[in-house]
Amino acid sequence: MKLAVRGIDTEFVDSIRGGGVDANGQRALRRKAVGLANPCRHCLQLIAESDDMLVLAYRPFDGTHPYAEVGPIFLHQHACPRYEADRLPAWFAHLQPALVRGYAPDDWIRYETGDVVAGSELFASCERILSSVDVAYVHIRSKYNCFQCRVDRANP
């Protein structure tokens, strides 16, 4: 199965960088990246130590409902290209552990799909979950439940 891995929407990211509000109705905080665990959710690359970044609340759903979780994410403060590929970024192999969840077309969690795996097993876990016709897409989250990215079936 071919997968489509994408960073969060560029239009939303541009809005945040321009002073727009996050899922909590607040402007993003501007910080310097500390350490190497600051992934930009737009380009899906790690933000370099001491680089400028934005910290904000993000809800990876269009609307609100009981499963529309909100959590913290990071973005490069400067412009970066949206990640779009058929594979996960190499650094995802170091997520220890990672959470994977399948969602139905109505954005509700498919509980039977929930998985906690080593980062090196993420791609195979996404393929397995997306093999179910009841699953529309997958979210990958860190062990702290921070949203990392969405994975879909690629269009043939």
PLY file of the C-alpha trace (Angstrom):
ply
format ascii 1.0
element vertex 156
property float x
property float y
property float z
element edge 155
property int vertex1
property int vertex2
end_header
0.00 0.00 0.00
1.25 3.45 -0.87
0.84 6.08 1.85
0.60 9.87 1.81
2.34 11.65 4.69
1.75 15.38 5.03
2.61 18.17 7.42
-0.15 20.43 8.64
-1.87 22.79 6.22
0.22 25.69 4.87
-2.68 28.14 4.98
-3.11 27.52 8.72
0.65 27.79 9.33
0.84 31.07 7.39
-2.04 32.41 9.48
-0.26 31.50 12.72
3.01 33.04 11.52
1.07 36.19 10.63
-0.36 36.54 14.15
-3.51 34.42 13.80
-4.89 32.47 16.73
-4.48 28.81 17.65
-7.05 26.23 18.78
-7.32 28.04 22.14
-7.88 31.44 20.54
-4.38 32.65 21.45
-1.41 33.84 19.41
1.55 31.45 19.24
4.36 31.92 21.73
7.78 32.72 20.29
10.61 30.70 21.79
14.12 29.47 21.04
14.37 25.73 20.43
16.09 23.90 23.25
17.53 20.46 22.56
16.70 18.32 19.55
13.11 17.33 20.30
11.31 20.22 18.61
9.71 18.95 15.39
8.04 21.46 13.08
4.62 20.03 12.20
4.63 21.75 8.81
7.90 20.58 7.24
8.23 17.60 9.66
11.88 18.42 10.26
13.52 19.01 13.62
13.98 22.64 14.58
17.67 23.29 15.20
18.92 24.16 18.67
18.38 27.89 19.44
16.39 28.50 16.22
13.26 30.63 16.53
10.09 28.59 16.83
6.40 29.03 17.55
4.58 27.06 20.25
0.81 26.81 19.97
-2.26 24.71 20.67
-3.36 22.64 17.68
-6.50 20.64 16.93
-5.99 18.41 13.85
-9.70 18.40 13.00
-11.95 20.84 11.18
-14.59 20.95 13.90
-15.05 20.22 17.55
-16.36 16.95 18.92
-15.45 14.63 21.80
-12.45 13.15 19.93
-11.09 16.46 18.62
-8.11 16.64 20.96
-6.08 19.82 21.33
-2.40 19.72 22.18
0.84 21.64 21.89
2.89 21.70 18.70
5.95 23.53 17.37
6.49 25.34 14.08
9.52 26.97 12.54
9.08 30.71 12.92
10.52 31.16 9.42
8.89 29.86 6.23
9.46 26.20 5.42
7.98 23.84 2.80
5.11 21.56 3.74
6.19 17.93 4.00
4.46 15.74 1.41
5.90 12.30 0.72
5.09 8.61 0.59
7.25 7.86 3.62
7.84 9.17 7.11
10.79 11.47 7.82
13.85 9.46 8.92
13.89 10.96 12.43
10.47 9.40 13.17
12.37 6.13 13.70
13.58 7.67 16.99
10.11 8.32 18.43
10.11 6.03 21.45
7.40 5.00 21.74
4.91 6.48 19.31
1.12 6.36 19.36
-0.83 5.48 16.22
-4.60 5.79 15.87
-6.99 5.21 13.02
-9.98 7.47 12.47
-13.26 6.85 10.67
-14.49 9.23 7.94
-16.53 11.07 10.62
-13.26 11.80 12.54
-14.07 9.46 15.40
-11.33 7.21 16.76
-11.48 3.57 15.73
-10.47 2.11 19.10
-9.42 -1.25 17.72
-6.67 0.48 15.73
-4.83 2.10 18.63
-1.21 1.04 18.80
1.90 1.97 20.76
4.99 1.10 18.74
8.66 1.86 18.38
9.33 4.57 15.83
10.91 2.04 13.51
7.55 0.22 13.34
5.41 3.26 12.53
5.17 2.83 8.78
4.13 -0.83 9.06
1.60 0.06 11.75
0.08 2.78 9.53
-0.17 0.33 6.63
-1.87 -2.27 8.82
-4.38 0.23 10.24
-5.15 1.75 6.83
-5.81 -1.71 5.38
-9.19 -1.57 7.15
-11.96 -0.08 4.99
-13.42 1.46 8.18
-10.37 3.70 8.62
-10.07 6.94 6.65
-6.71 8.16 8.00
-4.18 7.75 10.80
-2.66 10.14 13.31
0.83 9.64 14.68
1.49 11.14 18.10
4.47 11.25 20.42
4.55 9.32 23.69
3.32 12.56 25.30
0.26 12.49 22.99
1.50 15.47 20.93
0.23 15.35 17.35
3.02 14.64 14.85
1.29 14.13 11.49
-1.56 12.61 9.55
-1.13 9.63 7.22
-3.59 8.78 4.44
-3.80 6.19 1.70
-2.17 7.66 -1.39
-4.40 8.24 -4.39
-3.68 5.60 -7.04
0 1
1 2
2 3
3 4
4 5
5 6
6 7
7 8
8 9
9 10
10 11
11 12
12 13
13 14
14 15
15 16
16 17
17 18
18 19
19 20
20 21
21 22
22 23
23 24
24 25
25 26
26 27
27 28
28 29
29 30
30 31
31 32
32 33
33 34
34 35
35 36
36 37
37 38
38 39
39 40
40 41
41 42
42 43
43 44
44 45
45 46
46 47
47 48
48 49
49 50
50 51
51 52
52 53
53 54
54 55
55 56
56 57
57 58
58 59
59 60
60 61
61 62
62 63
63 64
64 65
65 66
66 67
67 68
68 69
69 70
70 71
71 72
72 73
73 74
74 75
75 76
76 77
77 78
78 79
79 80
80 81
81 82
82 83
83 84
84 85
85 86
86 87
87 88
88 89
89 90
90 91
91 92
92 93
93 94
94 95
95 96
96 97
97 98
98 99
99 100
100 101
101 102
102 103
103 104
104 105
105 106
106 107
107 108
108 109
109 110
110 111
111 112
112 113
113 114
114 115
115 116
116 117
117 118
118 119
119 120
120 121
121 122
122 123
123 124
124 125
125 126
126 127
127 128
128 129
129 130
130 131
131 132
132 133
133 134
134 135
135 136
136 137
137 138
138 139
139 140
140 141
141 142
142 143
143 144
144 145
145 146
146 147
147 148
148 149
149 150
150 151
151 152
152 153
153 154
154 155
